[in-house]
Amino acid sequence: METTEEMKSALLRKAETCIENLVLSLQKVDEGDLQELEQAIMVQVLELGRSCLEKVLEEQGKQKESATAGIRECVGTPSVW
């Protein structure tokens, strides 16, 4: 699948937001609390992965819809055959 510039920009914005949220959440972690640190990192990484996957699937859905619409226009309706 090709990545459009619009999609790249959207994914980069989401990554930046997740990194900012991570930095803010790390400021609240007590010094030496590795379990809380790991949890904060995992939450943000999983959120980033989920939102990137969602965006990619959305884009694929749009591409399939437009391809299907083009085929329908070319072929016509089955009742005409």
RATA-V353669 format. One record per pair of residues at least 12 apart in sequence whose ideal C-beta (glycine too) atoms are under 7 Angstrom apart, sorted by the first residue. I is the first residue (numbers start at 1). J is the second residue. If there is no record, write none. Layout:
I/J, I/J
This chain:
1/60, 7/55, 7/59, 10/55, 11/52, 11/55, 14/48, 14/51, 14/52, 15/48, 18/44, 18/47, 18/48, 21/44, 22/40, 22/41, 22/44, 25/40, 26/40
